[in-house]
């Protein structure tokens, strides 16, 4: 495993091999080592690779940086989660551009049953702080164990992490740099506490600094790892708006807390709602209703699940399939009341777990 880890880390450094190409290669080869040892003629025949990328892989010889990274990981007890690792965030795996490797330190389950990102401006108002704290407190009371994800930045991010810890919820901070530093440095104490009760996650190697262009890249992990993204106060431009766009692209459910039309910090949220890129969120109950978590849990009280290991949303879809030979995706939407993002994620997970199978014409049936 350690030998293959060298190749896993090295794959991230091969010229012309990005996230998409790495994912394609791992669908054709069983291990990272086998990718590097494959003949050029085999590599170049893989769709999306071609001659130039095949030569780049075959000619790669500099494994020094990967070996140094492994020593750093061993010293600070950091895990490397490769794309095909069972502990890799499966929600991120479903995206078209997941990182080949994620570095993780902490105890939170990156595949928790329910994961929500809470993000927003670095210069929040008292209103934004109060909304974030009340939202997370109410979620903790209603959905114990829900994992709160954010970016460890000043403002709403830090408020979300602290509120999660205060309410005994796991919380994960996604970094725009390597584990060799903490940015902002004022959050070093918060990060240390999070590693005990949650975790820190990054795609960047240990020596990577928090350069400006790393933050949009980081934001896609915040969006991809979660079931839903909640935006609390943001301007028209900024990282939160980028994350909301990414979340929509990943078919995640996006929510925004409205504010007064005169408040600059609420302008972004109001625009997301106006353009139907986010659902209006007033409180935790709105989130639970939209996500189908509240309705599904009430139903499960009186009707046992067919598969106890499934989530409430997945169980509801399975119960619908028990009544018919096959069900169209539109019928799922109408009968379940789930949002498109929630529905698509649950159907994909059921298919990956071989509970259901897809048929032509967007039809599904039990396997």
Secondary structure by P-SEA (a helix, b strand, c coil): caaaaaaaaaaaacccccaaaaaaaaaccccaaaaaaccaaaaaacccccaaaaaaaaacccaaaaaaaaaaaaaabbbbbcccccccccccccccccccbbbbbccccccccbbbbbbbbccccaaaaaaaaaaaaaaaaccccbbbbbcccccaaaaaaaaaaaabbbbbbbbcccccccccccaaaaaaaaaacccccccccccccccaaaaaaaaaaaaaaccbbbbcccccccaaaaaaaaaaaabbbbbbbbcccccccaaaaaaaaaaccccccccaaaaaaaaaaaaaaaaaaccccccccccaaaaaaaaaaaacccccaaaaaaaacccaaaaaaaaaaaaaacccccccccccccc
